[in-house]
Amino acid sequence: QVQLVESGGGLVQTGGSLRLSCARSGSIFSITAMGWYRQAPGKQRELVARIITGGSTDYADFVKGRFTISRDVAKNMLYLQMNSLKPDDTAVYYCNMYSMYYGLRSDYWGQGTQVTVSS
């Protein structure tokens, strides 16, 4: 059974930094991509950053230059370094991994970690 567990969220002042971690236990056959999403109150969940198989990365425009996604394959870990945080970054951050197999997508989600940026 696959489990994703996020950690590293918290309360930080504007301009501060946080590093989120996502630990995976269990095997996922042929991971296509892994990434971070966030959901603020009253808003839809949105992609923050992702790493696609092969190592290429995608970032949402609103975090480019501030956030960095990385992974440690050997440790089954995914990270999100968040710098220059703004109040608009306040949200629950979710780790996601998905696989594609014969056209079927399987998503795996963590429980989320709260990030609150005070002004």
PAFI-989226 format. One record per residue (C-alpha): residue number from 1; chain; x, y, z. Coordinates in Angstrom, 3 decimals, always signed. Layout:
<atoms>
ATOM | k | c | xx | yy | zz
ATOM | NUM | A | X | Y | Z
...
</atoms>
This chain:
<atoms>
ATOM | k | c | xx | yy | zz
ATOM | 1 | A | +0.000 | +0.000 | +0.000
ATOM | 2 | A | +1.374 | +3.386 | -1.015
ATOM | 3 | A | +1.581 | +6.178 | +1.528
ATOM | 4 | A | +2.779 | +9.732 | +1.017
ATOM | 5 | A | +3.512 | +11.726 | +4.155
ATOM | 6 | A | +4.275 | +15.438 | +4.013
ATOM | 7 | A | +6.130 | +17.400 | +6.632
ATOM | 8 | A | +7.782 | +20.770 | +7.029
ATOM | 9 | A | +4.833 | +23.110 | +6.956
ATOM | 10 | A | +4.313 | +25.809 | +9.522
ATOM | 11 | A | +3.959 | +29.501 | +10.200
ATOM | 12 | A | +6.488 | +31.866 | +8.686
ATOM | 13 | A | +6.718 | +35.608 | +8.110
ATOM | 14 | A | +6.653 | +37.227 | +4.700
ATOM | 15 | A | +10.013 | +36.753 | +3.033
ATOM | 16 | A | +10.808 | +33.647 | +5.021
ATOM | 17 | A | +11.568 | +30.131 | +3.868
ATOM | 18 | A | +10.271 | +26.641 | +4.447
ATOM | 19 | A | +11.259 | +23.257 | +3.116
ATOM | 20 | A | +8.541 | +20.704 | +2.588
ATOM | 21 | A | +9.311 | +17.015 | +2.474
ATOM | 22 | A | +7.273 | +14.099 | +1.179
ATOM | 23 | A | +8.172 | +10.575 | +2.176
ATOM | 24 | A | +6.865 | +7.695 | +0.092
ATOM | 25 | A | +6.397 | +4.206 | +1.417
ATOM | 26 | A | +5.236 | +1.368 | -0.796
ATOM | 27 | A | +5.944 | +0.891 | -4.464
ATOM | 28 | A | +4.412 | +2.729 | -7.407
ATOM | 29 | A | +4.867 | +1.051 | -10.751
ATOM | 30 | A | +6.286 | +3.409 | -13.346
ATOM | 31 | A | +5.891 | +6.819 | -11.735
ATOM | 32 | A | +5.173 | +9.366 | -14.449
ATOM | 33 | A | +5.536 | +12.485 | -12.370
ATOM | 34 | A | +5.708 | +13.682 | -8.795
ATOM | 35 | A | +4.853 | +17.091 | -7.597
ATOM | 36 | A | +3.402 | +19.556 | -5.150
ATOM | 37 | A | -0.054 | +21.053 | -5.267
ATOM | 38 | A | -1.698 | +23.534 | -2.967
ATOM | 39 | A | -5.186 | +24.505 | -1.979
ATOM | 40 | A | -6.116 | +27.735 | -0.277
ATOM | 41 | A | -9.480 | +28.169 | +1.475
ATOM | 42 | A | -12.253 | +28.648 | -1.049
ATOM | 43 | A | -9.974 | +27.924 | -3.992
ATOM | 44 | A | -9.314 | +24.949 | -6.206
ATOM | 45 | A | -6.262 | +22.803 | -5.790
ATOM | 46 | A | -3.493 | +24.001 | -8.102
ATOM | 47 | A | -0.179 | +22.690 | -9.312
ATOM | 48 | A | +2.836 | +24.328 | -7.730
ATOM | 49 | A | +5.703 | +22.316 | -9.189
ATOM | 50 | A | +6.401 | +18.872 | -10.544
ATOM | 51 | A | +9.213 | +16.629 | -11.700
ATOM | 52 | A | +8.489 | +14.512 | -14.736
ATOM | 53 | A | +10.178 | +11.176 | -15.367
ATOM | 54 | A | +13.604 | +11.961 | -16.750
ATOM | 55 | A | +14.084 | +14.852 | -14.393
ATOM | 56 | A | +12.546 | +17.826 | -16.161
ATOM | 57 | A | +10.622 | +20.237 | -13.963
ATOM | 58 | A | +7.571 | +22.440 | -14.305
ATOM | 59 | A | +6.721 | +25.382 | -12.097
ATOM | 60 | A | +3.619 | +27.479 | -11.808
ATOM | 61 | A | +4.326 | +31.053 | -12.835
ATOM | 62 | A | +3.519 | +32.324 | -9.364
ATOM | 63 | A | +6.426 | +30.401 | -7.797
ATOM | 64 | A | +9.080 | +30.610 | -10.482
ATOM | 65 | A | +12.323 | +31.876 | -9.075
ATOM | 66 | A | +11.168 | +31.357 | -5.498
ATOM | 67 | A | +10.432 | +27.630 | -5.132
ATOM | 68 | A | +12.603 | +24.670 | -6.077
ATOM | 69 | A | +11.415 | +21.092 | -6.376
ATOM | 70 | A | +13.846 | +18.234 | -5.932
ATOM | 71 | A | +13.870 | +14.532 | -5.204
ATOM | 72 | A | +16.052 | +11.878 | -3.666
ATOM | 73 | A | +15.244 | +8.718 | -5.556
ATOM | 74 | A | +17.269 | +6.479 | -3.252
ATOM | 75 | A | +15.373 | +7.718 | -0.200
ATOM | 76 | A | +11.942 | +7.901 | -1.893
ATOM | 77 | A | +11.732 | +11.563 | -0.938
ATOM | 78 | A | +10.348 | +14.631 | -2.657
ATOM | 79 | A | +11.130 | +18.159 | -1.516
ATOM | 80 | A | +9.931 | +21.683 | -2.077
ATOM | 81 | A | +12.217 | +24.504 | -1.030
ATOM | 82 | A | +10.121 | +27.638 | -0.675
ATOM | 83 | A | +11.878 | +31.000 | -0.433
ATOM | 84 | A | +10.625 | +34.578 | -0.410
ATOM | 85 | A | +7.268 | +33.428 | +0.868
ATOM | 86 | A | +4.265 | +35.683 | +0.507
ATOM | 87 | A | +0.883 | +35.713 | +2.265
ATOM | 88 | A | -0.666 | +34.470 | -0.997
ATOM | 89 | A | +1.355 | +31.283 | -0.572
ATOM | 90 | A | -0.757 | +30.379 | +2.445
ATOM | 91 | A | -2.430 | +27.052 | +1.696
ATOM | 92 | A | -2.405 | +23.367 | +2.418
ATOM | 93 | A | +0.351 | +21.798 | +0.346
ATOM | 94 | A | -0.107 | +18.295 | -0.988
ATOM | 95 | A | +2.393 | +15.829 | -2.348
ATOM | 96 | A | +1.268 | +13.935 | -5.435
ATOM | 97 | A | +2.676 | +11.094 | -7.444
ATOM | 98 | A | +1.001 | +9.471 | -10.400
ATOM | 99 | A | +1.587 | +6.671 | -12.810
ATOM | 100 | A | +0.217 | +5.981 | -16.259
ATOM | 101 | A | -0.324 | +2.373 | -17.272
ATOM | 102 | A | -2.059 | +1.496 | -20.514
ATOM | 103 | A | -3.639 | +4.911 | -20.543
ATOM | 104 | A | -4.977 | +4.676 | -17.006
ATOM | 105 | A | -3.798 | +7.263 | -14.533
ATOM | 106 | A | -3.417 | +6.398 | -10.883
ATOM | 107 | A | -2.920 | +9.271 | -8.446
ATOM | 108 | A | -1.499 | +9.081 | -4.970
ATOM | 109 | A | -1.893 | +11.946 | -2.505
ATOM | 110 | A | -0.534 | +12.835 | +0.877
ATOM | 111 | A | -2.673 | +14.219 | +3.652
ATOM | 112 | A | -1.322 | +17.736 | +3.225
ATOM | 113 | A | +0.717 | +20.113 | +5.328
ATOM | 114 | A | -0.376 | +23.614 | +6.258
ATOM | 115 | A | +1.770 | +26.566 | +5.240
ATOM | 116 | A | +0.813 | +29.924 | +6.686
ATOM | 117 | A | +2.641 | +33.104 | +5.736
ATOM | 118 | A | +1.975 | +36.104 | +7.925
ATOM | 119 | A | +2.226 | +39.653 | +6.666
</atoms>
